[in-house]
């Protein structure tokens, strides 16, 4: 894996500059869960798993009108498309600057461009690993910060959506206890 360490360091540095280094654990665990779902994951899958949310580090409210929470909560379709495509573009540009093969750039871009909604089997793997890692690593943040910002209903809707979007039974089985615990904590 020639380019994965470079992309990993780029993402770590980008989030550190954005004063949001806590997300790195989510990215590391997304790769971990990807490898549990597909032990022979190739470099492009690992890059996409680690770098799938790179757009968040460069996010400014002015960048996109729905960069905050829209009336549709965390599932605003327009914003999800923007988030996926912008992240794919950022990572593709980084790979291009580091002379990665075009085939790797294209594959990583394709994977990240559907990491929220899925698509083909590999895009679904990224989405599923992201969901499992979300339940493992992001719930406390949503309970401690997001509930106060947007309310229990929108956070509960996010929890449900993150679980419902899981495609594989294996990922669903892995995520279910964490999802149930998240719902229980939200109701406390």
NURO-139124 format. One line per field, with one value per atom (N, C-alpha, C): residue number from 1; residue in three letters; atom name; x, y, z. Coordinates in steps of 0.1 Angstrom, whole numbers, plus 5000, padded with zeros to 4 digits. Layout:
<sites>
k = NUM, ... .
r = ALA, ... .
a = CA, ... .
east = X, ... .
north = Y, ... .
up = Z, ... .
</sites>
This chain:
<sites>
k = 1, 1, 1, 2, 2, 2, 3, 3, 3, 4, 4, 4, 5, 5, 5, 6, 6, 6, 7, 7, 7, 8, 8, 8, 9, 9, 9, 10, 10, 10, 11, 11, 11, 12, 12, 12, 13, 13, 13, 14, 14, 14, 15, 15, 15, 16, 16, 16, 17, 17, 17, 18, 18, 18, 19, 19, 19, 20, 20, 20, 21, 21, 21, 22, 22, 22, 23, 23, 23, 24, 24, 24, 25, 25, 25, 26, 26, 26, 27, 27, 27, 28, 28, 28, 29, 29, 29, 30, 30, 30, 31, 31, 31, 32, 32, 32, 33, 33, 33, 34, 34, 34, 35, 35, 35, 36, 36, 36, 37, 37, 37, 38, 38, 38, 39, 39, 39, 40, 40, 40, 41, 41, 41, 42, 42, 42, 43, 43, 43, 44, 44, 44, 45, 45, 45, 46, 46, 46, 47, 47, 47, 48, 48, 48, 49, 49, 49, 50, 50, 50, 51, 51, 51, 52, 52, 52, 53, 53, 53, 54, 54, 54, 55, 55, 55, 56, 56, 56, 57, 57, 57, 58, 58, 58, 59, 59, 59, 60, 60, 60, 61, 61, 61, 62, 62, 62, 63, 63, 63, 64, 64, 64, 65, 65, 65, 66, 66, 66, 67, 67, 67, 68, 68, 68, 69, 69, 69, 70, 70, 70, 71, 71, 71, 72, 72, 72, 73, 73, 73, 74, 74, 74, 75, 75, 75, 76, 76, 76, 77, 77, 77, 78, 78, 78, 79, 79, 79, 80, 80, 80, 81, 81, 81, 82, 82, 82, 83, 83, 83, 84, 84, 84, 85, 85, 85, 86, 86, 86, 87, 87, 87, 88, 88, 88, 89, 89, 89, 90, 90, 90, 91, 91, 91, 92, 92, 92, 93, 93, 93, 94, 94, 94, 95, 95, 95, 96, 96, 96, 97, 97, 97, 98, 98, 98, 99, 99, 99, 100, 100, 100, 101, 101, 101, 102, 102, 102, 103, 103, 103, 104, 104, 104, 105, 105, 105, 106, 106, 106, 107, 107, 107, 108, 108, 108, 109, 109, 109, 110, 110, 110, 111, 111, 111, 112, 112, 112, 113, 113, 113, 114, 114, 114, 115, 115, 115, 116, 116, 116, 117, 117, 117, 118, 118, 118, 119, 119, 119, 120, 120, 120, 121, 121, 121, 122, 122, 122, 123, 123, 123, 124, 124, 124, 125, 125, 125, 126, 126, 126, 127, 127, 127, 128, 128, 128, 129, 129, 129, 130, 130, 130, 131, 131, 131, 132, 132, 132, 133, 133, 133, 134, 134, 134, 135, 135, 135, 136, 136, 136, 137, 137, 137, 138, 138, 138, 139, 139, 139, 140, 140, 140, 141, 141, 141, 142, 142, 142, 143, 143, 143, 144, 144, 144, 145, 145, 145, 146, 146, 146, 147, 147, 147, 148, 148, 148, 149, 149, 149, 150, 150, 150, 151, 151, 151, 152, 152, 152, 153, 153, 153, 154, 154, 154, 155, 155, 155, 156, 156, 156, 157, 157, 157, 158, 158, 158, 159, 159, 159, 160, 160, 160, 161, 161, 161, 162, 162, 162, 163, 163, 163, 164, 164, 164, 165, 165, 165, 166, 166, 166, 167, 167, 167, 168, 168, 168, 169, 169, 169, 170, 170, 170, 171, 171, 171, 172, 172, 172, 173, 173, 173, 174, 174, 174, 175, 175, 175, 176, 176, 176, 177, 177, 177, 178, 178, 178, 179, 179, 179, 180, 180, 180, 181, 181, 181, 182, 182, 182, 183, 183, 183, 184, 184, 184, 185, 185, 185, 186, 186, 186, 187, 187, 187, 188, 188, 188 .
r = UNK, UNK, UNK, UNK, UNK, UNK, UNK, UNK, UNK, UNK, UNK, UNK, UNK, UNK, UNK, UNK, UNK, UNK, UNK, UNK, UNK, UNK, UNK, UNK, UNK, UNK, UNK, UNK, UNK, UNK, UNK, UNK, UNK, UNK, UNK, UNK, UNK, UNK, UNK, UNK, UNK, UNK, UNK, UNK, UNK, UNK, UNK, UNK, UNK, UNK, UNK, UNK, UNK, UNK, UNK, UNK, UNK, UNK, UNK, UNK, UNK, UNK, UNK, UNK, UNK, UNK, UNK, UNK, UNK, UNK, UNK, UNK, UNK, UNK, UNK, UNK, UNK, UNK, UNK, UNK, UNK, UNK, UNK, UNK, UNK, UNK, UNK, UNK, UNK, UNK, UNK, UNK, UNK, UNK, UNK, UNK, UNK, UNK, UNK, UNK, UNK, UNK, UNK, UNK, UNK, UNK, UNK, UNK, UNK, UNK, UNK, UNK, UNK, UNK, UNK, UNK, UNK, UNK, UNK, UNK, UNK, UNK, UNK, UNK, UNK, UNK, UNK, UNK, UNK, UNK, UNK, UNK, UNK, UNK, UNK, UNK, UNK, UNK, UNK, UNK, UNK, UNK, UNK, UNK, UNK, UNK, UNK, UNK, UNK, UNK, UNK, UNK, UNK, UNK, UNK, UNK, UNK, UNK, UNK, UNK, UNK, UNK, UNK, UNK, UNK, UNK, UNK, UNK, UNK, UNK, UNK, UNK, UNK, UNK, UNK, UNK, UNK, UNK, UNK, UNK, UNK, UNK, UNK, UNK, UNK, UNK, UNK, UNK, UNK, UNK, UNK, UNK, UNK, UNK, UNK, UNK, UNK, UNK, UNK, UNK, UNK, UNK, UNK, UNK, UNK, UNK, UNK, UNK, UNK, UNK, UNK, UNK, UNK, UNK, UNK, UNK, UNK, UNK, UNK, UNK, UNK, UNK, UNK, UNK, UNK, UNK, UNK, UNK, UNK, UNK, UNK, UNK, UNK, UNK, UNK, UNK, UNK, UNK, UNK, UNK, UNK, UNK, UNK, UNK, UNK, UNK, UNK, UNK, UNK, UNK, UNK, UNK, UNK, UNK, UNK, UNK, UNK, UNK, UNK, UNK, UNK, UNK, UNK, UNK, UNK, UNK, UNK, UNK, UNK, UNK, UNK, UNK, UNK, UNK, UNK, UNK, UNK, UNK, UNK, UNK, UNK, UNK, UNK, UNK, UNK, UNK, UNK, UNK, UNK, UNK, UNK, UNK, UNK, UNK, UNK, UNK, UNK, UNK, UNK, UNK, UNK, UNK, UNK, UNK, UNK, UNK, UNK, UNK, UNK, UNK, UNK, UNK, UNK, UNK, UNK, UNK, UNK, UNK, UNK, UNK, UNK, UNK, UNK, UNK, UNK, UNK, UNK, UNK, UNK, UNK, UNK, UNK, UNK, UNK, UNK, UNK, UNK, UNK, UNK, UNK, UNK, UNK, UNK, UNK, UNK, UNK, UNK, UNK, UNK, UNK, UNK, UNK, UNK, UNK, UNK, UNK, UNK, UNK, UNK, UNK, UNK, UNK, UNK, UNK, UNK, UNK, UNK, UNK, UNK, UNK, UNK, UNK, UNK, UNK, UNK, UNK, UNK, UNK, UNK, UNK, UNK, UNK, UNK, UNK, UNK, UNK, UNK, UNK, UNK, UNK, UNK, UNK, UNK, UNK, UNK, UNK, UNK, UNK, UNK, UNK, UNK, UNK, UNK, UNK, UNK, UNK, UNK, UNK, UNK, UNK, UNK, UNK, UNK, UNK, UNK, UNK, UNK, UNK, UNK, UNK, UNK, UNK, UNK, UNK, UNK, UNK, UNK, UNK, UNK, UNK, UNK, UNK, UNK, UNK, UNK, UNK, UNK, UNK, UNK, UNK, UNK, UNK, UNK, UNK, UNK, UNK, UNK, UNK, UNK, UNK, UNK, UNK, UNK, UNK, UNK, UNK, UNK, UNK, UNK, UNK, UNK, UNK, UNK, UNK, UNK, UNK, UNK, UNK, UNK, UNK, UNK, UNK, UNK, UNK, UNK, UNK, UNK, UNK, UNK, UNK, UNK, UNK, UNK, UNK, UNK, UNK, UNK, UNK, UNK, UNK, UNK, UNK, UNK, UNK, UNK, UNK, UNK, UNK, UNK, UNK, UNK, UNK, UNK, UNK, UNK, UNK, UNK, UNK, UNK, UNK, UNK, UNK, UNK, UNK, UNK, UNK, UNK, UNK, UNK, UNK, UNK, UNK, UNK, UNK, UNK, UNK, UNK, UNK, UNK, UNK, UNK, UNK, UNK, UNK, UNK, UNK, UNK, UNK, UNK, UNK, UNK, UNK, UNK, UNK, UNK, UNK, UNK, UNK, UNK, UNK, UNK, UNK, UNK, UNK, UNK, UNK, UNK, UNK, UNK, UNK, UNK, UNK, UNK, UNK .
a = N, CA, C, N, CA, C, N, CA, C, N, CA, C, N, CA, C, N, CA, C, N, CA, C, N, CA, C, N, CA, C, N, CA, C, N, CA, C, N, CA, C, N, CA, C, N, CA, C, N, CA, C, N, CA, C, N, CA, C, N, CA, C, N, CA, C, N, CA, C, N, CA, C, N, CA, C, N, CA, C, N, CA, C, N, CA, C, N, CA, C, N, CA, C, N, CA, C, N, CA, C, N, CA, C, N, CA, C, N, CA, C, N, CA, C, N, CA, C, N, CA, C, N, CA, C, N, CA, C, N, CA, C, N, CA, C, N, CA, C, N, CA, C, N, CA, C, N, CA, C, N, CA, C, N, CA, C, N, CA, C, N, CA, C, N, CA, C, N, CA, C, N, CA, C, N, CA, C, N, CA, C, N, CA, C, N, CA, C, N, CA, C, N, CA, C, N, CA, C, N, CA, C, N, CA, C, N, CA, C, N, CA, C, N, CA, C, N, CA, C, N, CA, C, N, CA, C, N, CA, C, N, CA, C, N, CA, C, N, CA, C, N, CA, C, N, CA, C, N, CA, C, N, CA, C, N, CA, C, N, CA, C, N, CA, C, N, CA, C, N, CA, C, N, CA, C, N, CA, C, N, CA, C, N, CA, C, N, CA, C, N, CA, C, N, CA, C, N, CA, C, N, CA, C, N, CA, C, N, CA, C, N, CA, C, N, CA, C, N, CA, C, N, CA, C, N, CA, C, N, CA, C, N, CA, C, N, CA, C, N, CA, C, N, CA, C, N, CA, C, N, CA, C, N, CA, C, N, CA, C, N, CA, C, N, CA, C, N, CA, C, N, CA, C, N, CA, C, N, CA, C, N, CA, C, N, CA, C, N, CA, C, N, CA, C, N, CA, C, N, CA, C, N, CA, C, N, CA, C, N, CA, C, N, CA, C, N, CA, C, N, CA, C, N, CA, C, N, CA, C, N, CA, C, N, CA, C, N, CA, C, N, CA, C, N, CA, C, N, CA, C, N, CA, C, N, CA, C, N, CA, C, N, CA, C, N, CA, C, N, CA, C, N, CA, C, N, CA, C, N, CA, C, N, CA, C, N, CA, C, N, CA, C, N, CA, C, N, CA, C, N, CA, C, N, CA, C, N, CA, C, N, CA, C, N, CA, C, N, CA, C, N, CA, C, N, CA, C, N, CA, C, N, CA, C, N, CA, C, N, CA, C, N, CA, C, N, CA, C, N, CA, C, N, CA, C, N, CA, C, N, CA, C, N, CA, C, N, CA, C, N, CA, C, N, CA, C, N, CA, C, N, CA, C, N, CA, C, N, CA, C, N, CA, C, N, CA, C, N, CA, C, N, CA, C, N, CA, C, N, CA, C, N, CA, C, N, CA, C, N, CA, C, N, CA, C, N, CA, C, N, CA, C, N, CA, C, N, CA, C, N, CA, C, N, CA, C, N, CA, C, N, CA, C, N, CA, C .
east = 5008, 5000, 5009, 5011, 5020, 5013, 5001, 4994, 4986, 4982, 4974, 4981, 4993, 5000, 5000, 5002, 5002, 4988, 4978, 4964, 4961, 4964, 4962, 4968, 4980, 4987, 4981, 4977, 4970, 4957, 4949, 4936, 4939, 4948, 4952, 4956, 4965, 4969, 4958, 4949, 4938, 4929, 4926, 4916, 4923, 4936, 4943, 4943, 4945, 4944, 4930, 4920, 4906, 4902, 4911, 4908, 4898, 4898, 4889, 4896, 4906, 4914, 4906, 4895, 4888, 4882, 4880, 4874, 4883, 4896, 4906, 4903, 4899, 4895, 4884, 4874, 4863, 4869, 4878, 4884, 4892, 4900, 4908, 4899, 4888, 4879, 4870, 4868, 4861, 4870, 4883, 4892, 4891, 4892, 4891, 4879, 4867, 4855, 4854, 4860, 4860, 4868, 4879, 4887, 4880, 4871, 4863, 4853, 4848, 4838, 4844, 4856, 4863, 4878, 4883, 4897, 4907, 4903, 4912, 4910, 4905, 4903, 4915, 4913, 4925, 4928, 4939, 4943, 4932, 4925, 4915, 4904, 4900, 4890, 4895, 4907, 4913, 4914, 4919, 4920, 4906, 4896, 4883, 4877, 4879, 4874, 4880, 4893, 4899, 4896, 4894, 4893, 4879, 4869, 4855, 4849, 4853, 4847, 4856, 4865, 4875, 4869, 4857, 4850, 4848, 4845, 4842, 4853, 4865, 4876, 4877, 4872, 4873, 4859, 4850, 4836, 4836, 4829, 4825, 4811, 4803, 4789, 4787, 4796, 4795, 4798, 4804, 4808, 4796, 4786, 4773, 4762, 4751, 4740, 4734, 4736, 4731, 4742, 4753, 4764, 4760, 4751, 4745, 4734, 4726, 4715, 4703, 4698, 4687, 4674, 4662, 4650, 4648, 4656, 4655, 4665, 4670, 4680, 4693, 4699, 4712, 4711, 4699, 4698, 4694, 4697, 4694, 4701, 4693, 4699, 4709, 4705, 4714, 4727, 4727, 4739, 4747, 4741, 4748, 4756, 4749, 4755, 4768, 4766, 4777, 4789, 4785, 4795, 4803, 4796, 4803, 4812, 4806, 4814, 4826, 4824, 4835, 4846, 4842, 4853, 4860, 4853, 4859, 4868, 4864, 4873, 4885, 4884, 4896, 4906, 4902, 4911, 4917, 4909, 4914, 4924, 4922, 4932, 4945, 4944, 4956, 4964, 4956, 4963, 4969, 4963, 4968, 4981, 4981, 4993, 5005, 5002, 5012, 5014, 5010, 5013, 5008, 4996, 4990, 4985, 4984, 4979, 4964, 4960, 4947, 4936, 4940, 4930, 4927, 4937, 4935, 4927, 4930, 4923, 4908, 4906, 4892, 4884, 4891, 4884, 4881, 4891, 4889, 4878, 4878, 4868, 4854, 4853, 4840, 4835, 4844, 4840, 4836, 4843, 4839, 4827, 4825, 4813, 4800, 4800, 4787, 4788, 4797, 4799, 4787, 4778, 4767, 4754, 4753, 4741, 4743, 4756, 4759, 4756, 4758, 4756, 4760, 4773, 4777, 4782, 4787, 4791, 4802, 4812, 4823, 4819, 4811, 4805, 4797, 4790, 4782, 4791, 4802, 4812, 4817, 4820, 4825, 4813, 4801, 4790, 4787, 4788, 4785, 4796, 4809, 4820, 4819, 4815, 4813, 4802, 4791, 4780, 4784, 4791, 4795, 4805, 4814, 4823, 4816, 4806, 4798, 4792, 4786, 4779, 4790, 4801, 4812, 4818, 4819, 4828, 4821, 4809, 4803, 4791, 4786, 4774, 4775, 4786, 4787, 4787, 4794, 4794, 4780, 4772, 4758, 4750, 4752, 4744, 4748, 4761, 4765, 4765, 4765, 4765, 4753, 4751, 4740, 4726, 4723, 4710, 4707, 4716, 4714, 4712, 4719, 4719, 4706, 4702, 4691, 4679, 4681, 4670, 4671, 4664, 4664, 4658, 4648, 4642, 4651, 4658, 4668, 4679, 4684, 4695, 4690, 4678, 4672, 4670, 4666, 4665, 4678, 4688, 4702, 4706, 4704, 4707, 4700, 4687, 4679, 4684, 4687, 4691, 4705, 4714, 4727, 4726, 4716, 4714, 4707, 4697, 4688, 4696, 4706, 4713, 4723, 4726, 4735, 4730, 4738, 4734, 4737, 4749, 4752, 4747, 4743, 4738, 4750, 4762, 4773, 4775, 4775, 4776, 4764, 4752, 4740, 4741, 4746, 4748, 4758, 4769, 4780, 4774, 4766, 4762, 4750, 4741, 4729, 4730, 4739, 4740, 4744, 4753, 4757, 4745, 4737, 4726, 4715, 4713, 4703, 4707, 4720, 4726, 4724, 4727, 4726, 4711, 4702, 4688, 4684, 4689, 4686, 4692, 4704, 4710, 4703, 4698, 4691, 4678, 4672, 4659, 4661, 4673, 4676, 4675 .
north = 4988, 5000, 5012, 5018, 5029, 5042, 5044, 5057, 5058, 5047, 5048, 5055, 5053, 5061, 5076, 5079, 5094, 5100, 5093, 5098, 5099, 5089, 5088, 5101, 5103, 5115, 5128, 5129, 5141, 5143, 5133, 5134, 5138, 5132, 5135, 5150, 5154, 5168, 5178, 5174, 5183, 5185, 5174, 5175, 5182, 5180, 5187, 5202, 5207, 5221, 5226, 5218, 5222, 5221, 5218, 5217, 5207, 5196, 5185, 5171, 5169, 5157, 5145, 5147, 5136, 5127, 5132, 5123, 5112, 5114, 5104, 5090, 5089, 5076, 5069, 5077, 5072, 5067, 5074, 5070, 5057, 5056, 5044, 5032, 5034, 5023, 5020, 5029, 5026, 5017, 5019, 5010, 4996, 4996, 4984, 4976, 4982, 4975, 4971, 4979, 4975, 4962, 4961, 4949, 4937, 4939, 4928, 4923, 4933, 4929, 4923, 4928, 4923, 4923, 4911, 4910, 4913, 4911, 4913, 4927, 4937, 4950, 4956, 4961, 4967, 4981, 4987, 5000, 5010, 5010, 5020, 5020, 5008, 5006, 5012, 5009, 5014, 5029, 5035, 5049, 5056, 5050, 5056, 5055, 5044, 5042, 5052, 5055, 5064, 5079, 5082, 5096, 5099, 5091, 5093, 5106, 5111, 5124, 5136, 5136, 5146, 5160, 5160, 5173, 5180, 5173, 5179, 5188, 5185, 5193, 5206, 5207, 5220, 5227, 5222, 5228, 5241, 5250, 5263, 5265, 5271, 5273, 5279, 5289, 5295, 5286, 5275, 5266, 5260, 5257, 5251, 5256, 5260, 5265, 5256, 5243, 5233, 5226, 5233, 5228, 5226, 5234, 5232, 5222, 5221, 5211, 5217, 5211, 5216, 5211, 5216, 5211, 5196, 5190, 5175, 5168, 5175, 5169, 5165, 5155, 5151, 5144, 5141, 5134, 5142, 5155, 5163, 5158, 5154, 5147, 5156, 5169, 5178, 5179, 5181, 5182, 5169, 5157, 5145, 5143, 5147, 5146, 5155, 5168, 5177, 5171, 5166, 5161, 5149, 5140, 5129, 5133, 5142, 5146, 5155, 5164, 5173, 5165, 5156, 5147, 5139, 5133, 5126, 5134, 5146, 5156, 5159, 5162, 5166, 5155, 5142, 5131, 5128, 5129, 5127, 5137, 5150, 5160, 5157, 5152, 5149, 5137, 5127, 5116, 5120, 5129, 5134, 5141, 5150, 5157, 5148, 5136, 5126, 5116, 5119, 5110, 5096, 5095, 5081, 5077, 5065, 5060, 5065, 5068, 5073, 5063, 5050, 5039, 5040, 5042, 5043, 5056, 5067, 5079, 5078, 5072, 5070, 5061, 5050, 5041, 5047, 5054, 5061, 5071, 5079, 5089, 5083, 5072, 5065, 5060, 5055, 5049, 5060, 5071, 5082, 5089, 5089, 5097, 5090, 5079, 5072, 5066, 5071, 5065, 5068, 5077, 5080, 5071, 5070, 5064, 5050, 5046, 5033, 5033, 5022, 5020, 5006, 5004, 4991, 4984, 4972, 4964, 4970, 4976, 4982, 4996, 5003, 5016, 5012, 5001, 4997, 4993, 4987, 4983, 4995, 5006, 5018, 5024, 5024, 5029, 5021, 5008, 4999, 5000, 5001, 5002, 5016, 5026, 5039, 5039, 5032, 5031, 5024, 5013, 5006, 5014, 5021, 5030, 5042, 5047, 5058, 5053, 5042, 5037, 5035, 5031, 5028, 5041, 5051, 5063, 5076, 5078, 5091, 5094, 5083, 5085, 5094, 5094, 5103, 5117, 5120, 5134, 5138, 5130, 5133, 5135, 5127, 5128, 5141, 5144, 5155, 5168, 5169, 5181, 5183, 5174, 5175, 5176, 5168, 5169, 5183, 5190, 5204, 5213, 5210, 5219, 5217, 5204, 5202, 5194, 5189, 5182, 5166, 5160, 5145, 5139, 5145, 5139, 5138, 5148, 5148, 5138, 5138, 5129, 5115, 5112, 5099, 5094, 5104, 5101, 5098, 5105, 5102, 5088, 5084, 5070, 5060, 5062, 5052, 5052, 5063, 5063, 5056, 5059, 5053, 5037, 5033, 5018, 5013, 5019, 5015, 5014, 5023, 5023, 5011, 5004, 4993, 4982, 4977, 4968, 4953, 4951, 4937, 4932, 4920, 4914, 4913, 4911, 4910, 4924, 4935, 4948, 4951, 4947, 4950, 4943, 4931, 4923, 4930, 4935, 4942, 4955, 4962, 4975, 4974, 4964, 4964, 4966, 4960, 4963, 4977, 4983, 4997, 5006, 5003, 5011, 5010, 4999, 4997, 5005, 5005, 5012, 5027, 5032, 5046, 5051, 5043, 5047, 5047, 5038, 5037, 5050, 5053, 5065, 5078, 5078, 5090, 5092, 5081, 5082, 5085, 5084, 5087, 5101 .
up = 5000, 5000, 5000, 4988, 4987, 4990, 4987, 4988, 5001, 5007, 5019, 5030, 5034, 5044, 5042, 5029, 5025, 5027, 5023, 5024, 5039, 5047, 5061, 5068, 5065, 5071, 5067, 5054, 5049, 5057, 5059, 5066, 5080, 5087, 5101, 5102, 5093, 5093, 5090, 5081, 5077, 5088, 5096, 5107, 5119, 5120, 5131, 5129, 5116, 5113, 5115, 5113, 5114, 5129, 5138, 5152, 5155, 5148, 5149, 5149, 5157, 5156, 5161, 5168, 5174, 5164, 5152, 5141, 5136, 5139, 5134, 5139, 5151, 5156, 5148, 5145, 5136, 5123, 5117, 5104, 5106, 5117, 5119, 5121, 5128, 5131, 5118, 5110, 5097, 5089, 5089, 5082, 5089, 5102, 5110, 5106, 5106, 5103, 5089, 5080, 5066, 5065, 5072, 5071, 5078, 5087, 5093, 5083, 5075, 5065, 5052, 5049, 5037, 5040, 5045, 5050, 5038, 5026, 5015, 5008, 5016, 5011, 5004, 4992, 4985, 4990, 4984, 4989, 4987, 4975, 4973, 4983, 4987, 4998, 5011, 5014, 5027, 5027, 5015, 5014, 5016, 5009, 5009, 5023, 5030, 5044, 5053, 5052, 5061, 5057, 5044, 5040, 5036, 5039, 5034, 5039, 5050, 5055, 5054, 5045, 5044, 5042, 5036, 5033, 5046, 5057, 5070, 5075, 5072, 5078, 5071, 5059, 5051, 5051, 5059, 5059, 5066, 5059, 5064, 5060, 5068, 5065, 5051, 5048, 5035, 5023, 5026, 5015, 5008, 5016, 5011, 5019, 5014, 5022, 5032, 5030, 5039, 5048, 5049, 5057, 5071, 5076, 5089, 5088, 5098, 5098, 5091, 5081, 5074, 5081, 5076, 5082, 5080, 5071, 5069, 5079, 5088, 5097, 5091, 5096, 5091, 5077, 5072, 5060, 5048, 5048, 5037, 5024, 5014, 5002, 4995, 4993, 4986, 4993, 5006, 5013, 5013, 5014, 5014, 5000, 4990, 4976, 4976, 4981, 4981, 4990, 5002, 5011, 5005, 4998, 4992, 4980, 4972, 4960, 4963, 4973, 4977, 4983, 4992, 4998, 4988, 4978, 4967, 4959, 4957, 4949, 4957, 4969, 4978, 4978, 4980, 4980, 4967, 4956, 4943, 4939, 4943, 4940, 4948, 4960, 4968, 4961, 4957, 4950, 4937, 4930, 4917, 4920, 4930, 4934, 4938, 4942, 4946, 4936, 4923, 4912, 4913, 4919, 4920, 4906, 4904, 4891, 4889, 4877, 4875, 4879, 4877, 4881, 4896, 4904, 4918, 4922, 4915, 4918, 4914, 4903, 4898, 4908, 4912, 4921, 4935, 4941, 4954, 4952, 4942, 4940, 4939, 4931, 4930, 4943, 4951, 4965, 4974, 4975, 4984, 4980, 4967, 4961, 4964, 4970, 4974, 4988, 4997, 5010, 5019, 5017, 5025, 5021, 5008, 5003, 4997, 4994, 4988, 4973, 4968, 4953, 4950, 4945, 4942, 4954, 4953, 4965, 4973, 4966, 4973, 4980, 4973, 4979, 4992, 4991, 5002, 5014, 5011, 5021, 5029, 5022, 5028, 5037, 5032, 5039, 5052, 5050, 5062, 5073, 5068, 5078, 5085, 5077, 5083, 5094, 5091, 5101, 5113, 5112, 5124, 5132, 5126, 5133, 5139, 5132, 5137, 5151, 5151, 5164, 5175, 5171, 5180, 5186, 5177, 5181, 5181, 5175, 5174, 5183, 5189, 5197, 5208, 5216, 5227, 5223, 5212, 5206, 5203, 5197, 5193, 5205, 5215, 5228, 5236, 5236, 5244, 5237, 5224, 5217, 5208, 5199, 5189, 5195, 5205, 5211, 5215, 5222, 5226, 5214, 5203, 5191, 5183, 5181, 5171, 5177, 5189, 5196, 5194, 5203, 5204, 5191, 5186, 5174, 5162, 5159, 5148, 5151, 5163, 5166, 5166, 5171, 5170, 5155, 5147, 5133, 5126, 5131, 5125, 5129, 5142, 5147, 5138, 5136, 5129, 5114, 5108, 5094, 5093, 5102, 5101, 5102, 5110, 5111, 5099, 5095, 5083, 5070, 5069, 5056, 5055, 5065, 5065, 5056, 5046, 5036, 5040, 5046, 5048, 5062, 5062, 5075, 5085, 5081, 5090, 5097, 5089, 5095, 5104, 5100, 5108, 5121, 5121, 5133, 5142, 5137, 5144, 5150, 5143, 5147, 5156, 5155, 5163, 5178, 5185, 5200, 5202, 5194, 5196, 5193, 5183, 5179, 5190, 5195, 5206, 5218, 5221, 5233, 5230, 5218, 5215, 5217, 5212, 5214, 5229, 5236, 5251, 5257, 5254, 5260, 5256, 5244, 5239, 5247, 5251, 5258, 5273, 5278, 5293, 5296 .
</sites>
